[in-house]
């Protein structure tokens, strides 16, 4: 210490360099291979551009957008009701970049084969940098196909899909691009939306007047919101604009913003409707059916979001372990740490590969009934399992960094707060499992689509084949009480099928550990003879 300047107490060493800038596309072999395999290769240059942005500018902006949370201003200085939510400029920049590059609309404004896969990859890259903005981006994307079928709402659909972001609180006639939010949940109903009490009364101008409330009203500064309300014909879907064509504010009141565990960059609110005007979407009484079409898209984004959180947590842990020395050598060279990191890499690869496979099914669904049926059931099974794995995964990655992973200067506390959200949003775990049972028993083609998908990987691994044989029997005798176990095993088998068909170097170890039982209940319990070196090299370039 003799060479230190006077009064300096210690030398700072054995610390990893900053994580950023990194190229999230170039670093991710699993993502690149998955996009090509599932039909999105023509969009690779665009994904490469966004991956570089996400690992540099957007990554840095995410810290500012979460540090300075949205604030609600119900009134202006003169006492007029304004119901505005103010965001940090970083939030608007994140939204602008995402919307411009197609995170919310590529599937619709460039509807060529593979567009859904490429849009899924864009969402995956964006979510790694900042997850809160994914909420309005996802809702905007999911609402477009429903609005496209309504002649009077096609302008809304066109501007929602457009690669333009405009945060001004003005009518949509003055905007080139818009965002859309949703309001489904009420205090008394939760997931049971049929218990909603908000009423919708027809007006002379063809619109409806909404009176009631929403307990969760997401992204309240969007230009319009899809809401459910009780019309004379039953529960119905409506599009409620923030500003009327006249420029007047619509008759709703933001009561307060939710004080949430995470998702801090995005605002979620409680709202009351005081005769707010809204346009009907679909037939009266068909509100749930209308929403279900959007749910397939939002559930896919839940899968993608959880997979993205896993990926970012994994790369943070690997980056730290490669640069941190303990007991005389890099942390990554210790056998037990290598087991943990490889196990995380295995889980991350399976989540990403499966989410991209589901994106391909969504892409093909309009013209391929079997893929549509597969997408219907795989989005529910995948949302259940991939989203359920994220919180434990992120916590394990935090532990790789020790105390450094528990402080806000690291991104890991933000990921940890975010991780539970996707398992709750768009229907909690039990809802997903019940939906799988419902699809298997009532919806034509779903059982056959699952059988075809599982059979496509048979003959490559004896452990997989035996697991699938048992699963087929269980699928034919499913019960509500056993739904979680069934859906877990179905999701694992579907993940394994993707890896096996792809010839992934992770496939055999995934099957052996997840399907064959060569694994404990915690991460880092791969068998001690597992060859983890290739997994670690594949997970993140040194």
C-alpha positions in Angstrom: 0.0 0.0 0.0 3.1 2.3 0.1 2.4 3.5 -3.5 -1.1 4.8 -2.6 -1.6 8.6 -2.4 -1.8 10.1 1.1 -5.0 9.3 2.9 -6.2 6.7 0.4 -7.2 3.6 2.4 -7.2 0.9 -0.2 -6.8 -0.1 -3.8 -9.9 -1.1 -5.8 -9.2 -4.3 -7.7 -10.8 -7.7 -8.4 -13.9 -6.0 -9.7 -15.6 -6.8 -13.0 -15.7 -4.0 -15.7 -19.0 -2.4 -16.6 -21.4 -4.8 -18.3 -22.4 -2.4 -21.0 -22.0 -1.8 -23.8 -22.8 -5.3 -25.1 -24.4 -6.4 -28.3 -27.4 -8.5 -27.1 -28.0 -10.0 -30.5 -24.4 -10.9 -31.4 -23.8 -12.3 -27.9 -26.9 -14.6 -28.0 -26.3 -17.7 -30.2 -29.5 -19.3 -28.9 -31.6 -16.3 -30.1 -29.9 -16.1 -33.5 -30.3 -19.8 -34.1 -33.9 -19.7 -33.0 -34.9 -16.8 -35.2 -33.4 -18.5 -38.2 -34.9 -21.9 -37.4 -38.4 -20.5 -36.8 -38.5 -18.4 -40.0 -37.4 -14.9 -39.1 -34.0 -14.9 -40.8 -34.8 -12.2 -43.3 -35.2 -9.7 -40.4 -31.7 -10.5 -39.0 -30.1 -7.2 -40.0 -32.9 -5.3 -38.2 -32.5 -7.5 -35.1 -28.7 -6.9 -35.1 -29.3 -3.1 -35.1 -31.7 -3.4 -32.2 -29.5 -5.8 -30.2 -26.7 -3.2 -30.3 -29.1 -0.5 -29.1 -30.6 -2.6 -26.4 -27.2 -3.5 -24.9 -26.0 0.1 -24.8 -28.3 3.1 -25.0 -31.5 1.4 -23.9 -29.7 -0.5 -21.1 -28.5 2.8 -19.6 -31.8 4.5 -20.1 -33.6 1.7 -18.2 -31.9 2.8 -15.0 -33.1 6.3 -15.3 -36.7 5.3 -16.3 -36.9 3.1 -13.2 -35.2 5.4 -10.7 -37.6 8.4 -11.4 -41.0 6.8 -11.3 -44.2 8.1 -13.0 -46.2 10.7 -11.2 -49.9 11.4 -11.4 -51.2 14.9 -11.8 -55.0 14.9 -11.4 -55.4 18.7 -11.7 -53.6 21.6 -13.2 -52.6 24.7 -11.3 -56.0 26.3 -12.0 -58.0 23.4 -10.6 -59.0 21.8 -14.0 -59.1 18.0 -14.1 -56.3 16.8 -16.4 -55.5 13.2 -15.3 -52.0 13.2 -16.7 -49.1 10.9 -15.8 -45.6 12.4 -16.1 -42.7 10.2 -17.0 -38.9 10.6 -17.0 -37.6 11.5 -20.5 -35.8 8.2 -20.5 -39.2 6.4 -20.6 -40.2 8.3 -23.7 -36.9 7.7 -25.4 -37.3 3.9 -24.7 -40.8 4.0 -26.1 -39.8 6.0 -29.2 -36.9 3.6 -30.1 -39.1 0.6 -29.5 -42.1 1.8 -31.5 -39.9 3.1 -34.3 -38.1 -0.2 -34.7 -41.3 -2.3 -34.7 -41.5 -3.8 -31.2 -45.2 -3.0 -31.1 -46.1 -3.3 -34.8 -43.6 -5.1 -37.0 -46.0 -8.1 -37.3 -48.7 -5.8 -38.7 -47.0 -3.2 -40.8 -44.7 -5.7 -42.5 -46.8 -8.8 -42.5 -44.5 -11.2 -44.4 -43.6 -14.7 -43.3 -41.5 -14.7 -40.1 -42.7 -11.2 -39.0 -44.1 -12.5 -35.7 -40.9 -14.4 -35.0 -38.8 -11.2 -35.7 -41.2 -9.1 -33.6 -40.9 -11.6 -30.8 -37.1 -11.3 -30.9 -37.4 -7.5 -30.9 -39.6 -7.7 -27.8 -37.1 -10.2 -26.2 -34.2 -7.8 -26.8 -36.1 -4.8 -25.6 -37.3 -6.5 -22.4 -33.7 -7.3 -21.4 -32.9 -3.6 -21.3 -36.1 -2.3 -19.7 -39.2 -4.3 -18.9 -41.7 -1.7 -17.8 -42.1 -0.2 -21.3 -42.9 -3.7 -22.6 -46.4 -3.4 -21.0 -47.8 -0.7 -23.4 -45.8 -2.1 -26.3 -47.4 -5.5 -25.8 -50.9 -4.2 -25.4 -50.6 -2.0 -28.5 -49.3 -5.0 -30.5 -52.0 -7.4 -29.3 -54.9 -5.1 -30.0 -54.2 -4.5 -33.6 -55.8 -7.6 -35.2 -59.0 -7.2 -33.2 -59.4 -3.5 -34.3 -58.6 -4.3 -37.9 -61.8 -6.2 -38.2 -63.9 -3.3 -37.2 -64.5 -0.9 -40.1 -64.9 2.1 -37.9 -61.7 1.4 -36.0 -59.2 0.6 -38.7 -57.6 4.0 -38.3 -56.9 3.1 -34.7 -55.4 -0.2 -35.8 -53.3 1.4 -38.5 -51.8 4.0 -36.2 -51.2 1.4 -33.4 -49.1 -0.7 -35.8 -47.3 2.3 -37.3 -43.6 2.8 -36.4 -44.2 6.2 -34.7 -44.4 7.2 -31.1 -46.1 10.4 -30.0 -46.6 11.0 -26.3 -48.8 14.1 -26.6 -52.2 14.1 -25.1 -54.1 15.0 -28.3 -56.7 13.3 -30.4 -55.4 10.6 -32.8 -56.2 12.7 -35.8 -53.2 14.7 -34.9 -50.8 11.7 -34.5 -49.0 9.4 -36.9 -48.7 6.7 -34.3 -50.5 5.8 -31.1 -50.4 3.4 -28.1 -53.2 1.3 -26.6 -53.8 0.1 -23.0 -56.2 -2.2 -21.4 -58.6 -2.2 -18.5 -60.2 -5.6 -17.6 -59.9 -6.2 -13.9 -62.3 -4.9 -11.3 -62.2 -5.1 -7.5 -64.8 -7.8 -7.1 -63.7 -10.0 -10.0 -60.0 -10.4 -10.6 -59.5 -13.2 -13.2 -63.3 -13.7 -13.2 -64.1 -10.9 -15.7 -67.7 -12.1 -16.0 -68.2 -10.6 -12.5 -67.4 -7.1 -13.9 -70.0 -4.5 -12.9 -69.1 -1.6 -15.2 -72.1 -0.8 -17.4 -72.3 0.3 -21.0 -75.3 2.1 -22.2 -75.9 2.9 -26.0 -75.9 6.6 -27.0 -77.7 8.2 -29.9 -74.3 8.8 -31.7 -73.6 5.0 -31.9 -71.1 5.0 -29.1 -71.7 3.8 -25.5 -71.5 5.5 -22.1 -69.4 3.6 -19.6 -70.0 3.9 -15.8 -68.0 2.0 -13.3 -64.4 1.3 -12.4 -61.2 -0.7 -13.1 -58.9 -1.8 -10.4 -56.0 -2.3 -12.7 -55.8 0.1 -15.7 -52.5 -0.3 -17.4 -50.5 2.4 -19.0 -53.0 5.2 -18.4 -51.4 7.7 -20.8 -52.2 5.6 -23.8 -54.4 7.0 -26.6 -57.2 4.5 -26.0 -58.0 1.5 -23.9 -59.7 -1.8 -24.5 -62.1 -2.4 -21.6 -64.8 -4.9 -20.7 -68.3 -3.7 -19.6 -71.8 -5.1 -19.2 -74.0 -4.1 -22.1 -77.6 -5.3 -22.5 -76.4 -8.3 -24.4 -73.8 -9.3 -21.8 -70.1 -8.7 -21.2 -68.7 -6.7 -24.2 -65.4 -5.3 -25.4 -65.1 -1.5 -26.0 -62.4 0.9 -27.2 -62.4 3.9 -25.0 -60.4 6.9 -26.4 -58.5 9.2 -24.1 -59.4 12.2 -26.2 -62.6 12.6 -28.1 -62.6 13.7 -31.8 -63.5 17.2 -30.5 -60.3 17.3 -28.5 -62.2 17.1 -25.2 -60.9 14.8 -22.5 -63.1 11.7 -22.2 -65.1 11.3 -19.0 -62.9 9.1 -16.9 -60.8 9.9 -13.7 -57.5 8.4 -12.7 -57.9 7.8 -9.0 -54.3 6.8 -8.1 -51.3 5.0 -9.4 -50.5 1.5 -8.1 -47.6 1.3 -5.7 -46.2 -1.9 -7.3 -43.5 -4.4 -6.3 -41.7 -3.7 -9.7 -42.4 -2.5 -13.2 -41.5 0.9 -11.9 -41.0 2.7 -15.2 -44.5 1.9 -16.3 -47.6 3.4 -14.6 -50.6 1.3 -13.6 -53.6 3.0 -12.2 -57.1 2.8 -10.8 -59.8 4.5 -12.8 -63.5 5.5 -12.6 -65.7 5.9 -15.7 -68.3 8.7 -15.4 -70.1 8.3 -18.7 -67.0 7.8 -20.7 -67.7 7.4 -24.4 -66.5 4.1 -26.0 -66.9 2.2 -29.3 -68.1 -1.4 -29.3 -65.5 -4.0 -30.5 -67.2 -7.1 -31.6 -70.7 -8.2 -30.8 -72.5 -7.5 -27.5 -72.0 -10.4 -25.2 -68.8 -11.6 -27.0 -66.4 -9.6 -24.8 -64.5 -12.6 -23.5 -64.2 -14.2 -27.0 -62.8 -10.9 -28.3 -60.3 -10.6 -25.6 -59.1 -14.2 -26.0 -57.6 -13.5 -29.4 -55.5 -10.8 -27.8 -54.6 -13.0 -24.9 -52.7 -15.4 -27.2 -50.4 -12.6 -28.2 -50.0 -11.1 -24.7 -49.3 -14.5 -23.2 -46.6 -15.1 -25.8 -45.1 -11.8 -24.6 -45.2 -13.0 -21.0 -43.2 -16.0 -22.1 -40.7 -13.8 -24.0 -40.5 -11.3 -21.1 -39.6 -14.0 -18.6 -37.2 -15.6 -21.0 -35.6 -12.2 -21.5 -35.3 -11.6 -17.7 -33.6 -15.0 -17.4 -31.2 -14.2 -20.2 -30.2 -10.8 -18.8 -29.7 -12.4 -15.3 -27.6 -15.2 -16.8 -25.3 -12.8 -18.7 -24.9 -10.6 -15.6 -23.9 -13.7 -13.6 -21.5 -15.0 -16.3 -19.9 -11.5 -16.8 -19.3 -11.3 -13.0 -17.9 -14.8 -12.6 -15.5 -14.5 -15.5 -13.9 -11.3 -14.0 -14.1 -12.0 -10.3 -11.3 -14.0 -8.7 -11.9 -16.1 -5.5 -9.5 -18.4 -3.7 -6.8 -17.9 -6.3 -8.7 -18.3 -9.6 -11.6 -16.9 -11.6 -15.0 -17.6 -10.0 -16.2 -19.3 -13.2 -13.4 -21.9 -12.9 -14.8 -23.3 -9.6 -16.6 -26.6 -10.3 -19.7 -25.8 -8.2 -20.1 -22.4 -9.7 -19.7 -23.8 -13.1 -22.6 -26.2 -12.3 -24.8 -23.4 -11.2 -24.0 -21.2 -14.3 -24.4 -24.1 -16.7 -27.8 -25.1 -15.1 -29.0 -21.5 -15.6 -27.7 -21.5 -19.2 -29.7 -24.7 -19.8 -32.9 -23.2 -18.4 -32.4 -20.0 -20.3 -31.8 -21.7 -23.6 -34.9 -23.9 -23.2 -37.1 -20.9 -22.4 -35.9 -18.8 -25.3 -36.1 -21.7 -27.8 -39.6 -22.6 -26.8 -40.9 -19.0 -26.9 -39.6 -18.6 -30.4 -41.2 -21.9 -31.4 -44.5 -20.5 -30.1 -43.9 -17.3 -32.1 -43.6 -19.4 -35.2 -47.0 -21.0 -34.4 -48.6 -17.6 -33.9 -47.1 -16.5 -37.2 -48.5 -19.5 -39.1 -51.9 -19.6 -37.3 -53.9 -17.6 -39.8 -53.3 -20.1 -42.6 -52.4 -23.3 -40.7 -55.1 -24.8 -38.5 -52.7 -27.2 -36.8 -50.3 -24.4 -35.9 -53.2 -22.3 -34.7 -54.3 -25.2 -32.4 -50.7 -25.6 -31.2 -50.4 -21.9 -30.5 -53.6 -22.0 -28.5 -52.4 -24.5 -26.0 -48.6 -23.8 -26.1 -49.1 -20.1 -25.1 -51.0 -21.2 -22.0 -48.6 -24.0 -21.1 -45.5 -21.9 -21.9 -46.8 -18.9 -20.0 -47.4 -21.1 -16.9 -44.0 -22.8 -16.9 -41.5 -20.2 -18.2 -43.0 -17.4 -16.1 -43.0 -19.6 -13.0 -39.3 -20.3 -13.4 -38.2 -16.7 -13.7 -38.2 -15.6 -10.0 -36.1 -18.5 -8.7 -33.8 -18.2 -11.7 -33.1 -14.4 -11.2 -32.5 -15.0 -7.5 -29.9 -17.7 -8.3 -28.2 -15.3 -10.6 -28.2 -12.7 -7.9 -26.4 -15.1 -5.6 -23.6 -15.6 -8.1 -22.8 -11.9 -7.5 -23.2 -12.1 -3.8 -24.1 -8.8 -2.1 -23.3 -6.9 -5.3 -26.4 -8.5 -6.9 -28.6 -7.1 -4.1 -27.9 -3.4 -4.6 -29.7 -1.1 -7.0 -26.6 -0.2 -9.0 -26.9 -3.7 -10.4 -29.8 -4.5 -12.7 -30.5 -7.7 -10.8 -32.8 -6.2 -8.0 -34.9 -4.7 -10.8 -35.1 -8.0 -12.6 -36.0 -9.7 -9.3 -38.9 -7.3 -8.7 -40.0 -7.7 -12.3 -39.8 -11.5 -12.4 -43.1 -12.4 -10.6 -45.2 -10.1 -12.8 -45.5 -12.2 -15.9 -46.8 -15.2 -14.0 -49.6 -12.9 -12.6 -50.4 -10.7 -15.6 -52.8 -12.1 -18.3 -54.0 -14.8 -15.9 -52.1 -16.4 -13.0 -50.8 -19.9 -12.9 -54.0 -21.7 -12.1 -55.9 -19.9 -14.9 -53.3 -21.1 -17.4 -53.5 -24.7 -16.2 -57.3 -24.7 -16.3 -57.1 -23.2 -19.8 -54.9 -26.0 -20.9 -57.4 -28.5 -19.6 -60.2 -26.7 -21.3 -58.4 -26.6 -24.6 -57.5 -30.3 -24.5 -61.1 -31.3 -23.7 -63.1 -28.8 -25.8 -61.2 -27.3 -28.6 -60.8 -29.2 -31.9 -57.3 -30.0 -32.9 -55.4 -29.0 -29.8 -54.8 -32.6 -28.6 -53.7 -33.7 -32.1 -51.4 -30.6 -32.4 -49.6 -31.4 -29.1 -49.3 -35.1 -30.1 -47.7 -34.1 -33.4 -45.3 -31.7 -31.8 -44.1 -34.3 -29.2 -43.9 -37.0 -31.8 -41.7 -34.9 -34.1 -38.7 -35.3 -31.7 -39.1 -39.0 -30.9 -36.4 -41.4 -31.8 -33.6 -39.0 -30.8 -33.4 -39.7 -27.1 -34.6 -42.8 -25.1 -35.3 -40.8 -22.0 -37.4 -38.3 -23.9 -39.3 -41.2 -25.6 -40.2 -42.8 -22.3 -41.2 -39.5 -20.8 -43.5 -38.7 -23.7 -45.1 -42.2 -23.5 -46.1 -41.6 -19.9 -47.3 -38.0 -20.7 -49.6 -39.3 -23.4 -51.4 -41.5 -20.9 -51.7 -38.6 -18.4 -53.0 -36.2 -21.0 -56.0 -38.5 -21.6 -56.9 -38.6 -17.9 -56.3 -35.0 -16.8 -57.9 -33.7 -13.7 -58.2 -30.2 -12.2 -56.4 -31.1 -9.0 -53.4 -32.5 -11.0 -53.4 -29.7 -13.6 -50.2 -28.0 -12.4 -48.2 -31.2 -12.5 -49.6 -32.1 -16.0 -48.9 -28.7 -17.5 -45.4 -28.6 -16.0 -44.6 -31.9 -17.6 -46.1 -30.9 -20.9 -44.1 -27.7 -21.0 -40.9 -29.5 -20.2 -41.6 -32.1 -22.9 -42.3 -29.3 -25.4 -39.1 -27.5 -24.5 -37.2 -30.7 -24.9 -38.8 -31.4 -28.3 -37.6 -28.0 -29.6 -34.0 -28.5 -28.4 -33.9 -32.1 -29.8 -35.2 -31.1 -33.2 -32.8 -28.2 -33.3 -29.8 -30.4 -32.5 -28.9 -28.1 -29.7 -25.8 -29.0 -27.7 -28.0 -28.4 -24.6 -30.6 -31.0 -25.6 -29.2 -34.2 -24.1 -28.4 -32.5 -20.8 -31.8 -30.9 -20.6 -33.6 -34.2 -21.2 -31.4 -36.0 -18.7 -31.9 -33.4 -16.0 -35.4 -32.1 -16.5 -37.1 -35.2 -17.9 -34.9 -38.0 -16.6 -34.6 -36.9 -13.0 -30.9 -36.3 -12.9 -31.4 -33.0 -11.1 -32.4 -31.7 -7.7 -34.9 -29.1 -6.7 -32.4 -26.2 -6.9 -30.3 -24.8 -9.7 -26.7 -26.1 -9.7 -27.7 -29.7 -9.2 -26.7 -31.1 -12.6 -24.9 -34.5 -12.3 -21.2 -34.1 -11.5 -20.2 -35.8 -14.8 -22.1 -33.3 -16.9 -19.9 -31.6 -19.6 -20.8 -28.0 -18.8 -17.9 -26.3 -20.7 -19.7 -26.1 -24.0 -22.8 -24.7 -22.4 -20.9 -21.9 -20.7 -19.0 -21.0 -23.8 -22.3 -20.9 -25.8 -24.1 -18.8 -23.3 -22.0 -15.6 -23.6 -18.9 -14.9 -25.6 -15.9 -14.2 -23.4 
